[in-house]
Amino acid sequence: MLSLSDRLRIIFSVKDTPEKIAIAFAVGVFIGISPFLGLHTLMAIAFASILRLNRLVTLAGAFVTNPLTIIPIYSFATWMGTKITGHENTLSQTNFKEITIINIFSILKELILPFFVGTIAFGVIAGVLSYLFVYYIVKRMREI
């Protein structure tokens, strides 16, 4: 897992245009928030290669989802997905004290669509915002 300072060092040391750096990071953020947990690193490298983006910058963006951030990111994305899909009652009707190994899969089954929709929607929003942020920061740092 890369620390924030390591990610910034990678981003600012890249010899590329601010646009390409920001795109690489934004693609990484989108992939990092995507529902394909466990495949983020491979997907980041593959997409960076296909789109001819800097692999390290894309990986730095993909590592937005890490052991410290995964629960808040995926919880928010799932909540967002319930709002988008209209499955808002799924969690409110769940009695968490009665969850067992046997019935957990029926509960989780109801969250699959909201999870996928929410992570994609949140990934797009976070990707766009991270593009704007990284572009602005790289541009400003290069003017100094």
C-alpha positions in Angstrom: 0.0 0.0 0.0 1.4 3.4 -1.0 1.3 6.2 1.5 -0.1 9.6 0.4 3.3 11.1 0.2 4.6 8.2 -2.0 1.6 8.7 -4.4 2.2 12.4 -4.6 5.9 11.8 -5.3 5.1 9.4 -8.1 2.6 11.9 -9.6 4.9 14.9 -9.5 7.9 13.1 -10.8 6.3 11.8 -14.0 7.5 13.5 -17.2 4.2 13.8 -18.9 1.5 16.5 -19.5 -0.7 17.4 -16.6 -3.7 16.1 -18.7 -2.2 12.7 -19.1 -1.1 12.5 -15.5 -4.6 13.5 -14.3 -6.3 11.0 -16.7 -4.0 8.2 -15.5 -4.8 8.9 -11.9 -8.6 9.3 -12.6 -8.7 6.0 -14.4 -7.0 4.4 -11.4 -9.5 5.9 -9.0 -12.4 4.6 -11.1 -10.8 1.2 -11.2 -10.0 1.3 -7.4 -13.7 2.0 -6.6 -15.0 -0.5 -9.1 -16.8 -3.6 -7.8 -14.1 -6.0 -9.0 -12.3 -6.3 -5.7 -9.1 -8.3 -6.0 -8.6 -7.4 -9.6 -7.9 -3.7 -9.1 -4.1 -4.0 -9.6 -4.4 -6.1 -12.7 -7.1 -3.9 -14.2 -5.1 -0.8 -13.5 -2.0 -2.1 -15.2 -4.1 -3.5 -18.1 -6.1 -0.2 -18.7 -2.9 1.9 -18.3 -1.2 -0.2 -20.9 -4.2 -0.2 -23.3 -4.7 3.6 -23.0 -0.9 4.3 -22.9 -1.1 5.9 -19.6 1.6 5.9 -16.9 1.2 2.6 -15.0 2.5 3.9 -11.7 0.2 6.9 -11.7 -2.8 4.7 -12.5 -1.8 2.2 -9.8 -1.5 5.1 -7.3 -5.1 6.1 -8.1 -6.3 2.5 -7.9 -4.9 2.2 -4.4 -7.6 4.7 -3.2 -9.3 1.5 -2.0 -7.0 0.0 0.7 -7.5 -1.7 4.1 -8.2 1.7 5.7 -10.7 3.0 3.1 -12.5 -0.1 1.8 -15.3 -0.2 4.3 -16.2 3.5 4.1 -15.9 3.6 0.3 -17.9 0.4 -0.4 -20.5 1.2 2.3 -21.1 4.7 0.8 -21.2 3.2 -2.7 -23.7 0.6 -1.7 -25.8 3.2 0.0 -25.6 5.3 -3.2 -26.6 2.3 -5.2 -29.7 1.6 -3.1 -30.8 5.2 -3.7 -30.2 4.9 -7.5 -31.9 1.5 -7.9 -34.7 2.1 -5.4 -33.7 -0.8 -3.1 -33.7 1.5 -0.1 -35.6 -0.9 2.2 -33.1 -3.7 1.9 -31.0 -2.7 4.8 -33.7 -1.2 6.9 -35.6 -4.5 6.9 -32.6 -6.5 8.0 -32.5 -7.7 11.6 -28.7 -7.9 12.1 -29.1 -9.9 15.3 -30.7 -12.8 13.3 -28.0 -13.0 10.6 -26.4 -16.5 10.4 -24.1 -18.2 8.0 -27.2 -19.8 6.4 -29.2 -16.7 5.7 -26.4 -14.2 5.1 -26.3 -15.0 1.4 -30.0 -14.3 0.9 -29.4 -10.9 2.5 -26.3 -10.2 0.5 -28.0 -11.2 -2.7 -30.4 -8.2 -2.4 -27.4 -5.9 -2.2 -25.5 -7.1 -5.3 -27.3 -4.8 -7.8 -27.0 -1.7 -5.5 -23.4 -2.5 -4.9 -22.5 -2.7 -8.6 -24.5 0.3 -9.6 -23.2 2.3 -6.6 -19.6 1.5 -7.1 -19.8 2.4 -10.8 -21.6 5.7 -10.2 -19.3 6.6 -7.3 -16.3 5.6 -9.3 -17.3 7.9 -12.1 -17.9 10.8 -9.8 -14.6 10.2 -7.9 -12.7 9.8 -11.1 -13.9 13.1 -12.5 -13.2 14.9 -9.2 -9.8 13.3 -8.9 -9.0 14.3 -12.5 -9.8 18.0 -11.8 -7.9 17.9 -8.5 -4.7 16.2 -9.9 -4.7 18.4 -13.1 -4.9 21.6 -11.0 -2.2 20.5 -8.5 0.2 19.2 -11.2 -0.3 22.4 -13.3 0.3 24.6 -10.2 3.4 22.6 -9.1 4.9 23.0 -12.5 4.4 26.7 -12.6 6.4 27.1 -9.4 
